[in-house]
Every structure is written in structure tokens, then in C-alpha cells.
Amino acid sequence: MIPMSFLKTQIMMLNKAQYEKRILGEIRSLPEEALPKIARLLSLIREEFVTPESRFPLGEEDTSHEKTRNLLSTSKGNWAADIIADREDRV
């Protein structure tokens, strides 16, 4: 009999592979000039998920929303409009 933990690991790996394929597909569909922004966003996301929550002493506010706002404020365009336009181009 196959252990349940092995089956759960296999299901999670399958899901991870599917997500990776989907993410890479989305990245590949973007114009080359968007890639530096995507790289910065991925760095920010990695920092947010990899850094343990315990880094903030009790009572100190998490300022990650400020980092996100600062990163997004460097963009001169309208990301929502750009995404909609890109999707309309693919349809």
C-alpha cells in the first residue's frame, strides 16, 4: 500500500508543476520591455513569502504594503489598462 504522505506530495508536486507552467506561459506572453518590472515584482513576492513573519517585534506594524506601493509607484503607465490591452491583443 502507498503511504498517504507520498500521495499528498505527488499531488502537490503536480499542482506546483501546473502552476509553474502557467506562470512561465504568462511571462513568455509579455512583451520584452515588461520583463524588468516582472523581475522586480518577483523579487518583492519572494521577499514577502520567504521572510518569516517573526521578523517584526510584537506591536510593530508590517510595512510590506509600503514596499509594494513604492514599487508600483515607479511605473509610469497604468498597469490595469496595460493588462486589459494585452489580453485584448491575444483574443
HUGI-V139535 format. One record per residue. RES is the residue in one small letter. PHI is phi in whole degrees, -180 to 180 (none if undefined). D_CENTER is the distance of its C-alpha to the mean C-alpha in whole Angstrom. Layout:
RES	PHI	D_CENTER
RES	PHI	D_CENTER
This chain:
m	none	38
i	-84	34
p	-63	32
m	-61	30
s	-62	27
f	-65	27
l	-63	27
k	-62	24
t	-63	22
q	-64	23
i	-65	21
m	-64	18
m	-65	18
l	-62	19
n	-62	16
k	-62	14
a	-63	15
q	-65	15
y	-64	11
e	-60	11
k	-63	14
r	-65	12
i	-63	9
l	-63	11
g	-61	13
e	-63	11
i	-64	11
r	-65	15
s	-82	16
l	-81	15
p	-69	17
e	-56	18
e	-68	18
a	-85	14
l	-62	13
p	-61	14
k	-66	12
i	-64	9
a	-61	10
r	-65	10
l	-64	7
l	-63	5
s	-63	9
l	-64	8
i	-63	5
r	-60	8
e	-60	11
e	-69	10
f	-90	10
v	-85	12
t	-72	15
p	-65	17
e	-65	18
s	-71	22
r	-68	21
f	-104	22
p	-61	26
l	-54	27
g	93	28
e	-88	25
e	-76	23
d	-74	19
t	-101	18
s	-63	14
h	-63	15
e	-69	17
k	-62	15
t	-63	12
r	-61	15
n	-64	16
l	-63	14
l	-70	14
s	-72	17
t	-74	18
s	-78	17
k	-87	20
g	-96	19
n	-104	18
w	-61	15
a	-62	16
a	-66	19
d	-63	17
i	-64	15
i	-62	18
a	-63	20
d	-63	18
r	-69	18
e	-67	22
d	-65	23
r	-81	22
v	-82	24
